[in-house]
Amino acid sequence: MARIPIEMPRMGYDMETGTIAAWVKQVGDSVSRGDVLAEIETEKSTVEMEALAAGTLVEQTLAPGQEVPVGTVIGYLDDGQ
């Protein structure tokens, strides 16, 4: 089983931090590449964050409302390998 980290994405050129507005997928949910995992708030808007890999969401390391720097691990997928 390979755990794939999900990182806070850079949604804009000058974005340094982001806030999880809501998790769309929950722990145990199957995820396909391109599925919306979470809604991310930036200074300017709320953006849907898509999965970059397929697997099962096995951990959410941050709850909605937490602001973290770009690149911070916010959860993990298990690719089943």
N, C-alpha and C positions, 0 to 999 in steps of 0.2 A: 504494500500500500504506500503510494507516494502522496505526501501532503504537499499541496500547492498553495503557497501563500497568496493571499489577496491583499494588494497594497492600495492605499489611498492614491488615486490617480491624479495626475496634473491635468485639470480640466481647462486651463487657460495659461497663456504665456507667463503671466505674473502671479499665478496662484501659488501660494506657499503653504496654506493650510486649507483643510476642508472639514465639514461637519457632516456626519451621517444623519440625514433627515429621517430616514426610515429604511429598515431592511425589507426588501420585497420577497426575497427567498428566506426560508427559515431552516434551522439546523435539521438535517435529515432529508431536505428537498433535493431532488435530482436537478442538475444544472447542465444545460447545453451551452456550447460556445455561442455568445451573442445574447443569451438570456439576461434580463435585467436583474442584477443582484441587490442593488440598493439605490436609494436616492441620495445624492450628495449635494449639500448646500455650499455654494461659494459666496464670495462677497456680492456677486452680481446676479446669480440665479440658482435654481435647483436643477440638477442634471442627473439623468439616469446613468448609472454605472453598469456596463455590460461585462459579462464573464469573458475572460480571455482563454479559458479552458473549460472542458467538460468534466463532470464528476458529481460528487455529492457534497453539499455544504456540511462540514463536520464541526465547524467552530466559528462563532462570531466573537472576536476579541474585544470589540467596542460596542457599546449600546448607543442608540440614537441620542443625539444631542451633544456627543463628545467631539470636540474640535482637535484635530491632530495634524502634524506636518505631512506634506506629500511624501509618499514612500513608506509611511507607517503601515505595518501589517494590521489589517482590520478583521481578517478571518482566514479560514483555510478550507480548501476543497480537497477531497480524496479522489484521485483519479481511478481507483480500483485496480491499479497495477500491482 
